[in-house]
Structures are given as structure tokens and as C-alpha cells.
Amino acid sequence: MVNRRVVVTGLGVVSPNGVGITAFLHSLQQGISGLKFIPKYEELKYNCQVSGVPDFDWNSLHAYLPDVTFHGLKGVGIGYAVKAALDAWMDAGNNVEQDEVNWDTGCVFGNSVADSENMKRVIAMVDAKEARKLGSRVVEQMMNSGPTAYISGLLNLGNKIVTNSSACATGSQSVLMGYEYIKHGYAKRMLVGSTEYIDQYIFGAFDSMRILSRKFNAVPEKASRPMSATAGGFVPGSGSAALVLEDLEYAQARGANIYAEILGGANNSGGQRDGGSMTAPNPEGIVRCIKDALSNAQILPNEIDLISGHLTATGADKLEIQNWIKALKRESGNFPFINSVKSMIGHCLSAAGSIEIVAVILQLMHGFIHPNINLEDPNPEITKLIDIDSIPVKRIDKEIDIVAKSNFGFGDVNTCLIFSKYKQNG
């Protein structure tokens, strides 16, 4: 069986706390929140009135898109995806304007649902018997595969083109799928990532579940509190991130800059049994996923320097720590550093994994561990399990070699990936 080394050569991000790699890196290093109070959510009487919304300049897409495409593009989630994907593509040293099909390059880009604001417009016009006024492009704006279709068309990608959707595990799953295609010789290069646009309708659905943070509307930057004693639920966020993955030999042949290497990963489901459900993971499924990722990456548990956790600021945070302890057999005093990007950007749902993976790569590249902000009151149930020094509240400037990244999604779906600094003889 073909077994290629897979490296990361390009990054792009549209995050609540920074659009573009430079801005995002600065926010990670300084512990800057991207959460904002949303007046509309107060008007709608939501319990949670805070969200992570990127400071996105829609006109920035004009530089990438033909006039007809730009003016016809209505989906915000698609816009986020196009921006992140094309930034990653160019960051990897590639040219956007080319005519030949890239037969060696594919795309896996995840998404949850088409923008429901677009869906509302379609429903209203159909009900008003005005469907003929919708225009010829409405289907591409509604379909769940819209982001992948736009990206692959703009870049002439001719290999595997896939839209994946696994709730909160979507972003990391897309990276794992791209990695596997290259590793086993099906593609030389893959553009991977995910996107999410949380509009008022999707937000309202989550708010009705009473699982969102509701006590920090007046201080939105404090609302997302992973591993905190006062964590009261997650904060939905929007955004997108993309990575260019390549066969190592392919990247070397074209002189690409190599940012990091993917050593391995795993994806599974707990079957919604033994404690697992639509909204909660089966602990054994998570433990198996982590162990399988380590085995696939051919590393030992004590080689992990940092865990980039799922850690959503709910009661599941403690359970997640317990599962990591069981999977790694590393307890208090020997537990790796652990952090959660969600403390700064909230939970970006389908986009969470891809944005958080970009954060992982930046920490490996620049030698730091980003802080867990809003952790002035660590949950004592967690600090009974692991040493407080494993949960940094300030940035640590430290070279790290191996990071484990996990995401767990509704439907009891789990993904874990192992990243390392690139070593030529690795």
C-alpha cells in the first residue's frame, strides 16, 4: 500500500478574532476575544445574546471573483469559505488564475447547512408565487455543497471533490479525509477546510436547547469559558479556515514552504450507546479514537506536548479531560498542556475544527502555547484530575513538537489528528 508523508503548505482563516493569518496569529498570542454582543438577539429575546462574528469585508472577495460571480454570490458561509480557501491556496505559492485542470489536486470542504436566510427568501418568494423571480443561481446558493463547488471551480480542481458534514467534527474530519487521500496515493495535493455561518435562525435553534452561555451578555468577551467553574454553555461562532495539504515529495519538487506535518489521525462513532447520544459522546468511542490516532501516527502518548481540545465550556469539559487521561494514561503531574481556542472565538460548529487546526499549526510554527482566557476560576472538578500548570492562562513561549487535536460532534462522531513540526528525516 502507498504510504506518503503529508505536509501542510498553506493556511487561510476567517475567524471571529481575526481575518487572515497575521491578524489571527496576533489574537492567539495576545489572548484577544472575538465575541460580540448582538443587539438583534436581544430584540429576539434570546437567552444568549453573544456570538463570534468575523469582521468580514465582503468586498474583499471582489479581488478573487469575476463580476458576475461576485454580484450573484449571496451565501455568507460560501463567502467565508472562498476567502479562506483562496488565501490558503495563494499562501502555498499557487496562482489563482490558471486555465488547466489540476488533476492531481482535490478538495474536501465541510459545511453544516446552506444559509437559512437564503432559504427564507426562497420560501417566501415561492409561497408568494414568485419563484420565477428567484434567478438562475439560487440553487448553488442553497445547496450544502455550494462552498466546495465554488472553490473547486475557481481553482480548476480535478481530483476528489467532497463536501463532508459531521456537525462539530466536520472541520477536523475534512482535514483527516484530505490527509488520507494523499497518504494512500489518490491525490498529490488537497485543499481542505470547513465553513459555518450562524444566522439568527440557526442561533435561535441552539438557544432553544438552553445549552448556550447566558450570564455574560453584558461582557461578551467573557462569555466563552472552557474549563471554568462559571462555564454556563457555549457561544456559537461563524467563520472558516482552509489548509493546503501535499504529498511531501510533491511539495519539495515545487519548492513549497512546509509549515508542519500530519502524522496521522482517526475518526469513529460511539454508536450513540453506553452514554453516547445525539448530543453526547460515548466515552469509549472517544478513547478509542484517540488511541487509534496515536497508533496511526506511530507515536507514544508521552510524546504529545499539547492537546488542542474540543472543550466547549459545558459540563462535557470534565468528561473530555477524563477521556484524555484514560486514552493517554497520563495523569496529574504528567499531563500535557491543554488549551481551547473556543475561549477566544466561541464554538464555530462545522468551522471549529479547521479554525482550531490553523491555530495548532501556528503554535507549532511560532513556538508558543496560546492562553485559555476567562479561566480565572478553573473548575475544581478538572483541577482534581490534572495539574493546574497544564492549563495555561497566559501565553507560554515554548517550542512544541507534537500536538493532538480533537473534535467531537452531534451524532456521537469523533475525530482526532496528530500534527508535528516538519522534520526532513522525520
C-alpha positions as CSV (number, residue, x, y, z in Angstrom):
1,M,0.0,0.0,0.0
2,V,1.2,3.5,-0.8
3,N,2.1,5.4,2.3
4,R,3.1,9.0,1.6
5,R,4.1,11.7,4.1
6,V,1.6,14.5,4.2
7,V,2.6,18.1,5.0
8,V,0.8,21.5,5.4
9,T,1.9,24.2,2.9
10,G,-0.8,26.8,3.0
11,L,-3.2,28.4,5.5
12,G,-6.2,30.7,5.3
13,V,-8.6,31.8,8.1
14,V,-11.7,33.9,8.6
15,S,-12.2,33.9,12.4
16,P,-14.2,36.0,14.9
17,N,-10.9,37.3,16.3
18,G,-9.0,37.8,13.1
19,V,-9.5,37.6,9.3
20,G,-6.2,36.5,7.7
21,I,-3.3,34.6,9.3
22,T,-1.5,37.7,10.6
23,A,-4.5,39.0,12.5
24,F,-5.4,35.6,13.8
25,L,-1.9,34.9,15.0
26,H,-1.8,38.2,16.9
27,S,-5.1,37.4,18.6
28,L,-3.9,33.9,19.6
29,Q,-0.7,35.2,21.1
30,Q,-2.3,38.1,22.9
31,G,-5.4,36.2,24.0
32,I,-7.9,38.5,22.2
33,S,-11.6,37.6,22.1
34,G,-13.7,37.9,19.0
35,L,-17.0,37.6,20.8
36,K,-19.6,40.4,20.5
37,F,-23.0,41.4,21.9
38,I,-25.6,41.1,19.1
39,P,-28.4,43.7,19.6
40,K,-30.7,41.7,17.2
41,Y,-30.5,38.7,19.6
42,E,-31.7,40.9,22.5
43,E,-34.6,42.1,20.3
44,L,-35.4,38.4,19.6
45,K,-35.4,37.7,23.4
46,Y,-32.7,35.0,23.1
47,N,-31.2,33.9,26.4
48,C,-27.7,34.1,24.9
49,Q,-27.1,37.4,23.1
50,V,-23.4,36.9,22.3
51,S,-21.8,35.5,19.2
52,G,-18.5,35.2,17.4
53,V,-18.8,37.2,14.2
54,P,-15.8,37.7,11.8
55,D,-15.1,41.3,10.9
56,F,-15.5,40.3,7.2
57,D,-15.2,42.7,4.3
58,W,-17.5,41.3,1.7
59,N,-15.9,43.5,-1.0
60,S,-12.6,41.7,-0.4
61,L,-14.0,38.8,-2.4
62,H,-14.1,41.1,-5.5
63,A,-10.4,40.6,-5.9
64,Y,-10.9,36.9,-6.4
65,L,-14.2,36.6,-8.3
66,P,-15.4,37.7,-11.7
67,D,-18.1,40.4,-11.5
68,V,-20.9,38.1,-12.4
69,T,-19.9,35.6,-9.7
70,F,-19.3,38.3,-7.1
71,H,-22.7,40.0,-7.6
72,G,-24.5,36.7,-7.7
73,L,-23.0,35.3,-4.6
74,K,-25.4,35.6,-1.7
75,G,-24.3,32.9,0.8
76,V,-22.2,34.3,3.6
77,G,-20.9,30.9,4.5
78,I,-19.8,30.4,0.9
79,G,-18.1,33.8,1.0
80,Y,-16.2,32.9,4.2
81,A,-15.1,29.6,2.5
82,V,-14.0,31.3,-0.7
83,K,-11.9,33.8,1.2
84,A,-10.2,31.2,3.5
85,A,-9.6,28.7,0.6
86,L,-8.1,31.2,-1.9
87,D,-5.9,32.7,0.8
88,A,-4.6,29.3,1.7
89,W,-4.1,28.4,-2.0
90,M,-2.0,31.6,-2.6
91,D,-0.2,31.2,0.8
92,A,1.0,27.9,-0.6
93,G,2.6,29.7,-3.5
94,N,-0.1,28.9,-6.1
95,N,-1.6,31.0,-8.8
96,V,-5.4,31.6,-8.7
97,E,-5.7,32.5,-12.4
98,Q,-5.0,29.4,-14.5
99,D,-6.9,27.5,-17.2
100,E,-5.6,24.0,-17.0
101,V,-7.4,21.5,-14.7
102,N,-5.4,20.5,-11.6
103,W,-5.9,16.7,-11.9
104,D,-3.6,16.0,-9.0
105,T,-5.4,18.3,-6.6
106,G,-8.8,17.8,-4.9
107,C,-10.9,19.4,-2.3
108,V,-12.7,18.4,0.9
109,F,-14.6,21.3,2.4
110,G,-17.2,20.8,5.1
111,N,-20.4,22.7,5.9
112,S,-23.5,22.2,8.1
113,V,-26.4,23.8,6.3
114,A,-26.9,26.3,3.5
115,D,-27.5,29.8,4.8
116,S,-31.1,29.7,6.2
117,E,-31.5,33.4,5.4
118,N,-31.3,32.4,1.7
119,M,-33.7,29.6,2.4
120,K,-36.2,32.0,4.0
121,R,-36.0,34.2,0.9
122,V,-36.7,31.2,-1.4
123,I,-39.6,30.0,0.7
124,A,-41.2,33.5,0.9
125,M,-41.0,34.0,-2.9
126,V,-42.3,30.5,-3.7
127,D,-45.2,31.0,-1.3
128,A,-45.9,34.3,-2.9
129,K,-46.0,32.6,-6.3
130,E,-42.9,34.5,-7.5
131,A,-40.5,31.6,-7.9
132,R,-39.6,32.8,-11.4
133,K,-38.0,35.9,-9.9
134,L,-35.5,33.9,-7.8
135,G,-32.9,33.9,-10.6
136,S,-30.8,31.2,-12.1
137,R,-28.2,31.0,-9.3
138,V,-30.4,30.3,-6.4
139,V,-29.8,26.5,-6.4
140,E,-26.0,26.9,-6.0
141,Q,-26.6,29.3,-3.1
142,M,-28.9,26.8,-1.3
143,M,-27.1,23.5,-1.8
144,N,-24.9,22.3,1.0
145,S,-22.1,21.6,-1.4
146,G,-22.0,25.3,-2.5
147,P,-18.7,26.1,-0.8
148,T,-16.9,23.1,-2.3
149,A,-18.4,23.8,-5.8
150,Y,-17.3,27.4,-5.8
151,I,-13.8,26.6,-4.5
152,S,-13.1,23.7,-6.9
153,G,-14.5,25.7,-9.9
154,L,-12.4,28.8,-9.1
155,L,-9.2,26.8,-8.8
156,N,-9.9,24.2,-11.6
157,L,-9.5,21.3,-9.1
158,G,-9.9,17.9,-10.9
159,N,-9.3,15.3,-8.2
160,K,-11.7,14.2,-5.5
161,I,-14.2,16.9,-4.7
162,V,-16.2,16.2,-1.5
163,T,-18.5,18.1,0.9
164,N,-18.5,16.5,4.3
165,S,-20.8,17.2,7.2
166,S,-20.4,15.8,10.7
167,A,-21.6,18.6,13.0
168,C,-18.8,19.8,15.3
169,A,-16.3,17.2,14.0
170,T,-16.7,18.4,10.4
171,G,-13.6,20.6,10.1
172,S,-11.1,18.1,11.6
173,Q,-12.8,15.3,9.6
174,S,-12.2,17.2,6.3
175,V,-8.5,17.5,7.1
176,L,-8.3,13.8,8.0
177,M,-10.0,12.9,4.7
178,G,-7.6,15.0,2.7
179,Y,-4.7,13.5,4.6
180,E,-5.9,10.0,3.9
181,Y,-6.4,10.7,0.1
182,I,-2.8,11.9,-0.2
183,K,-1.3,9.3,2.2
184,H,-2.7,6.4,0.1
185,G,-1.7,7.9,-3.2
186,Y,-5.1,9.1,-4.5
187,A,-4.1,12.7,-4.8
188,K,-0.9,14.8,-4.7
189,R,-2.5,17.8,-3.1
190,M,-5.7,18.6,-1.3
191,L,-7.4,21.8,-0.3
192,V,-9.3,21.1,2.9
193,G,-11.3,23.0,5.5
194,S,-14.8,24.0,6.5
195,T,-17.2,26.9,7.0
196,E,-20.1,28.0,9.1
197,Y,-22.4,30.9,9.1
198,I,-24.6,31.2,12.2
199,D,-27.6,33.4,11.3
200,Q,-30.4,34.3,13.6
201,Y,-32.4,31.2,12.7
202,I,-29.7,28.7,13.4
203,F,-28.7,30.6,16.5
204,G,-32.3,30.5,17.8
205,A,-32.5,26.8,17.4
206,F,-29.4,26.3,19.7
207,D,-30.7,28.9,22.1
208,S,-33.9,26.9,22.5
209,M,-31.9,23.9,23.7
210,R,-30.7,26.0,26.7
211,I,-27.1,25.0,26.1
212,L,-25.7,28.4,25.4
213,S,-23.9,30.9,27.7
214,R,-26.5,33.3,29.1
215,K,-24.9,35.2,32.0
216,F,-22.3,37.3,30.2
217,N,-24.3,39.2,27.7
218,A,-23.1,42.5,29.2
219,V,-19.4,41.4,28.9
220,P,-19.4,39.3,25.7
221,E,-15.6,38.7,25.7
222,K,-16.1,36.8,29.0
223,A,-18.9,34.6,27.7
224,S,-16.9,31.6,26.5
225,R,-15.3,29.9,29.5
226,P,-13.9,26.4,28.8
227,M,-12.8,24.5,31.9
228,S,-14.1,27.3,34.1
229,A,-16.2,26.8,37.2
230,T,-18.6,29.5,35.9
231,A,-18.8,28.0,32.4
232,G,-22.5,28.1,31.5
233,G,-22.7,26.9,28.0
234,F,-21.1,27.5,24.6
235,V,-21.2,30.6,22.4
236,P,-21.9,30.0,18.7
237,G,-19.5,31.5,16.2
238,S,-19.1,31.8,12.5
239,G,-16.1,31.6,10.2
240,S,-14.0,29.4,8.0
241,A,-10.5,28.1,7.6
242,A,-8.6,26.2,5.0
243,L,-5.3,24.3,4.6
244,V,-3.3,23.1,1.6
245,L,-2.0,19.6,2.2
246,E,0.6,18.0,-0.1
247,D,2.5,14.8,-0.7
248,L,5.9,15.7,0.8
249,E,7.8,14.8,-2.4
250,Y,5.3,16.9,-4.5
251,A,5.8,19.9,-2.1
252,Q,9.6,19.5,-2.2
253,A,9.7,19.3,-6.0
254,R,7.9,22.6,-6.4
255,G,9.9,24.3,-3.6
256,A,7.0,24.9,-1.3
257,N,7.3,26.2,2.2
258,I,6.4,23.5,4.7
259,Y,4.7,24.6,7.9
260,A,4.0,21.2,9.6
261,E,3.4,17.5,9.1
262,I,0.3,15.4,9.7
263,L,1.5,12.2,11.4
264,G,-1.9,10.5,11.5
265,G,-5.4,10.6,12.7
266,A,-8.6,8.6,13.3
267,N,-12.4,9.1,13.0
268,N,-15.2,7.0,14.6
269,S,-18.5,7.0,16.2
270,G,-19.6,5.8,19.7
271,G,-22.8,4.5,18.1
272,Q,-25.0,6.6,20.4
273,R,-24.8,3.9,23.1
274,D,-23.2,3.4,26.5
275,G,-23.6,7.1,27.5
276,G,-23.5,8.3,23.9
277,S,-26.5,10.1,22.3
278,M,-27.3,12.6,19.6
279,T,-25.7,15.3,21.8
280,A,-23.3,13.4,24.0
281,P,-20.3,11.2,23.1
282,N,-19.9,7.6,24.2
283,P,-16.7,7.9,26.3
284,E,-15.3,4.6,24.9
285,G,-15.7,6.0,21.4
286,I,-13.5,9.0,22.3
287,V,-10.9,6.9,24.0
288,R,-10.7,4.5,21.0
289,C,-10.5,7.4,18.6
290,I,-7.5,9.0,20.4
291,K,-5.7,5.6,20.7
292,D,-6.3,4.9,17.1
293,A,-4.9,8.3,16.1
294,L,-1.8,7.6,18.1
295,S,-1.4,4.2,16.6
296,N,-1.9,5.6,13.1
297,A,0.7,8.3,13.7
298,Q,3.1,5.8,15.2
299,I,3.8,7.9,18.3
300,L,3.6,7.2,22.0
301,P,1.3,9.0,24.4
302,N,4.2,10.6,26.3
303,E,5.4,12.3,23.0
304,I,2.4,14.7,23.0
305,D,3.3,18.2,24.1
306,L,0.0,19.9,23.7
307,I,-3.7,18.9,23.4
308,S,-5.9,21.3,21.4
309,G,-9.2,20.2,23.0
310,H,-12.8,20.3,21.8
311,L,-13.7,21.9,25.2
312,T,-16.9,23.8,24.6
313,A,-17.5,25.4,28.0
314,T,-20.2,22.9,29.1
315,G,-20.3,20.1,31.6
316,A,-18.7,17.9,29.0
317,D,-15.3,19.6,29.6
318,K,-14.6,17.4,32.7
319,L,-15.6,14.3,30.8
320,E,-13.3,15.2,27.9
321,I,-10.4,15.5,30.3
322,Q,-11.2,12.1,31.8
323,N,-11.2,10.5,28.4
324,W,-7.8,12.0,27.5
325,I,-6.4,10.7,30.8
326,K,-7.8,7.2,30.1
327,A,-6.6,7.2,26.5
328,L,-3.1,8.6,27.2
329,K,-2.6,7.1,30.7
330,R,-1.1,10.4,31.7
331,E,-2.5,11.8,34.9
332,S,-1.9,14.9,37.1
333,G,1.8,15.9,37.1
334,N,2.4,14.1,33.7
335,F,-0.5,15.5,31.7
336,P,0.3,17.5,28.5
337,F,-0.6,21.2,28.2
338,I,-4.2,21.6,27.0
339,N,-5.9,24.7,25.6
340,S,-9.1,25.6,23.8
341,V,-9.4,28.2,21.0
342,K,-13.1,28.4,21.9
343,S,-12.3,30.6,24.8
344,M,-11.5,33.4,22.2
345,I,-13.8,32.6,19.3
346,G,-16.7,30.6,20.7
347,H,-17.8,27.4,19.1
348,C,-17.8,27.8,15.3
349,L,-19.6,24.4,14.9
350,S,-18.6,23.0,11.4
351,A,-15.8,25.5,11.1
352,A,-14.5,24.8,14.6
353,G,-12.1,22.1,13.7
354,S,-10.5,23.8,10.7
355,I,-10.0,27.1,12.5
356,E,-8.6,25.3,15.6
357,I,-6.2,23.3,13.4
358,V,-4.9,26.5,11.8
359,A,-4.2,27.6,15.4
360,V,-2.4,24.3,16.1
361,I,-0.1,24.9,13.0
362,L,0.6,28.5,14.1
363,Q,1.6,27.3,17.6
364,L,4.0,24.7,16.1
365,M,5.5,27.2,13.7
366,H,6.0,30.1,16.1
367,G,6.8,28.2,19.3
368,F,4.1,29.2,21.7
369,I,1.0,27.8,23.5
370,H,-1.9,30.2,23.4
371,P,-3.7,31.0,26.7
372,N,-7.0,29.8,27.9
373,I,-8.7,33.1,28.5
374,N,-11.6,33.6,31.0
375,L,-10.0,30.9,33.3
376,E,-9.7,33.0,36.4
377,D,-11.7,30.3,38.2
378,P,-10.7,26.8,37.0
379,N,-13.3,24.1,37.5
380,P,-12.2,22.2,40.7
381,E,-13.5,19.0,39.2
382,I,-11.0,19.4,36.4
383,T,-8.0,20.5,38.6
384,K,-8.6,17.4,40.7
385,L,-7.8,15.4,37.6
386,I,-4.9,17.3,36.1
387,D,-2.3,19.8,37.4
388,I,-3.3,23.5,37.1
389,D,0.0,24.1,35.3
390,S,-1.2,22.0,32.4
391,I,-4.0,24.6,31.7
392,P,-2.1,27.9,30.8
393,V,-3.9,31.2,31.4
394,K,-1.1,33.2,29.9
395,R,0.8,32.5,26.7
396,I,3.8,30.2,27.1
397,D,6.7,30.8,24.7
398,K,7.9,27.3,24.2
399,E,8.9,25.1,21.3
400,I,6.5,22.2,20.9
401,D,6.9,19.2,18.6
402,I,3.7,17.2,18.6
403,V,0.1,18.4,19.1
404,A,-3.1,16.2,19.3
405,K,-6.2,17.9,18.0
406,S,-9.7,16.6,18.7
407,N,-13.3,17.4,17.9
408,F,-16.5,15.7,18.9
409,G,-19.8,16.3,17.0
410,F,-23.5,15.9,17.5
411,G,-24.4,12.4,16.4
412,D,-21.6,10.9,18.5
413,V,-18.9,11.4,15.8
414,N,-15.3,11.8,16.9
415,T,-12.1,12.9,15.1
416,C,-8.5,13.1,16.4
417,L,-5.4,14.3,14.4
418,I,-1.7,14.3,15.3
419,F,0.4,17.2,14.0
420,S,4.2,17.7,14.3
421,K,6.9,20.1,13.3
422,Y,8.2,19.2,9.9
423,K,11.5,17.2,10.2
424,Q,13.2,16.4,6.9
425,N,14.2,13.0,8.0
426,G,11.1,12.5,10.2
